[in-house]
Amino acid sequence: MRPKKGRPKLHNFSSEEFQKLSSEERKLRGRISTLRRMIKKRESDITELKPSIMKEVNKLLKPIHKREEEIQKCLEEIEQISGNINDNYYDFPSFRIEGYTMKGQSYYRGVWYVDSKKKQMYLGSEKKILKRVNEKYPNVTDPYKELDKVLDVYLKELQMRYWKDEYESK
């Protein structure tokens, strides 16, 4: 007797045991067995394809990662330059902080003058200003009474805004 072709049997049912099963149960067991084989086949396909797909994904993402790194380097350089801006003694106008009230809320803005024209930058509400100032000066309770400390905290931003308005937009 020649061996049968095809896949090897997973369960060794004797023909008598198999005959005892109802035809519906035989069909269900056959379907379950087929589905399990299909799952195993697809899982092995995934494990075979994963490395090649990941190579392609990495190849496609490489330019994006490169641009992100370049952006990060530029941001770090801007931070370094803005941090050293006072050391280089650039000619900045004098900045001051003004508090103003609108609809019962207190807000603050940075103010400077260029060619006798008032320029300003919104800084935020009293709550926002107080939170940021307290990071550097923990004992400040009323920013309006200590505007010099508010100016110290926001000076770099005001200088960079001035720089951008005057030199980058032209």
C-alpha positions in Angstrom: 0.0 0.0 0.0 1.4 3.4 -1.1 1.5 6.2 1.4 -1.1 8.9 0.9 -0.1 12.3 -0.4 -0.9 15.4 1.4 -0.4 16.8 4.9 0.3 14.5 7.8 -2.6 13.9 10.2 -2.5 15.8 13.4 -5.0 13.4 15.2 -4.8 9.7 14.8 -8.5 8.8 14.7 -9.1 5.2 14.1 -11.7 4.7 11.4 -14.1 3.3 14.0 -13.8 6.4 16.2 -14.2 8.7 13.3 -17.3 6.8 12.1 -18.8 7.2 15.5 -18.9 11.0 15.1 -21.9 12.5 13.5 -21.4 14.1 10.0 -22.0 17.5 11.4 -19.3 17.0 14.1 -16.9 15.7 11.4 -17.5 18.8 9.3 -17.0 21.1 12.3 -13.8 19.4 13.3 -12.6 19.6 9.7 -13.3 23.3 9.5 -11.6 24.0 12.9 -8.6 22.0 11.7 -8.5 24.0 8.4 -8.8 27.3 10.2 -6.0 26.5 12.6 -3.8 25.6 9.6 -4.7 28.8 7.9 -3.8 30.8 11.1 -0.4 29.1 11.4 0.3 29.7 7.7 -0.6 33.4 8.0 1.5 33.8 11.2 4.5 32.3 9.5 3.9 34.6 6.5 3.9 37.6 8.8 7.1 36.6 10.6 8.8 36.1 7.2 7.5 39.5 5.9 8.1 41.6 9.0 11.9 42.1 8.6 11.6 43.0 4.9 8.7 45.4 5.6 10.5 47.0 8.5 13.5 47.6 6.2 11.3 49.3 3.7 9.6 51.4 6.4 12.9 52.4 7.8 14.1 53.3 4.3 11.1 55.4 3.7 11.3 57.1 7.1 15.0 57.9 6.9 14.5 61.3 5.1 11.8 62.2 7.7 14.1 61.3 10.6 16.9 63.3 9.0 14.7 66.4 8.7 13.5 66.0 12.2 17.1 65.9 13.4 18.0 69.0 11.4 15.0 70.8 12.9 16.1 69.8 16.4 19.7 71.1 15.7 18.3 74.4 14.4 16.1 74.8 17.5 19.0 74.1 19.8 21.1 76.6 17.9 18.4 79.2 18.2 18.1 78.5 21.9 21.9 78.9 22.3 21.9 82.2 20.4 19.0 83.6 22.3 20.6 82.6 25.5 23.8 84.4 24.6 22.1 87.5 23.2 22.8 89.7 26.1 26.5 88.7 26.2 27.0 90.1 22.8 25.6 93.6 23.7 23.3 94.0 20.8 21.5 97.3 20.6 18.0 96.5 21.9 15.4 99.0 22.8 14.4 99.2 26.4 11.5 96.9 27.3 9.0 97.2 30.0 6.0 95.3 31.3 2.5 96.8 31.4 -0.4 95.5 33.3 -3.9 96.2 32.0 -7.4 95.2 33.0 -10.1 94.0 30.6 -13.5 92.7 31.7 -12.3 92.5 35.3 -9.3 90.3 34.4 -5.7 91.4 34.7 -3.4 90.8 31.7 0.2 91.7 30.9 2.1 92.8 27.8 5.6 93.6 26.9 6.2 97.1 25.4 9.0 98.7 23.5 9.4 101.6 21.1 10.9 101.5 17.6 11.2 104.8 15.6 8.7 106.4 18.1 6.2 103.6 17.4 4.9 101.5 20.2 5.3 97.8 19.7 3.9 95.2 22.1 3.6 91.5 22.7 0.8 89.9 24.7 2.3 87.9 27.6 -0.8 86.4 29.2 -3.2 86.6 32.1 -2.1 87.3 35.7 -2.5 83.6 36.5 -0.3 82.5 33.7 2.3 85.2 34.4 2.4 84.3 38.1 2.9 80.6 37.4 5.8 81.3 35.1 7.4 83.9 37.4 7.1 81.6 40.4 9.2 79.0 38.7 12.2 81.5 38.9 11.1 83.6 41.9 9.0 81.5 44.2 8.0 84.3 46.6 6.2 86.5 44.1 2.5 86.8 44.9 1.5 89.9 43.0 3.2 90.3 39.6 1.9 93.9 39.3 4.0 95.0 42.3 7.1 93.3 41.0 7.2 94.0 37.2 11.0 94.0 37.2 10.9 90.2 38.0 8.3 89.6 35.3 10.5 91.5 32.8 13.5 89.4 33.9 11.5 86.2 33.1 10.1 87.4 29.8 13.1 89.4 28.5 14.5 86.8 26.2 11.1 86.3 24.5 10.6 90.0 24.1 14.1 90.4 22.6 13.5 87.5 20.2 10.2 89.0 19.1 11.9 92.4 18.5 14.6 90.6 16.5 12.0 88.8 14.4 9.9 91.8 13.8 12.8 94.1 12.9 15.1 91.8 11.0 13.4 88.6 9.8 10.3 90.2 8.4 12.2 92.6 6.1 
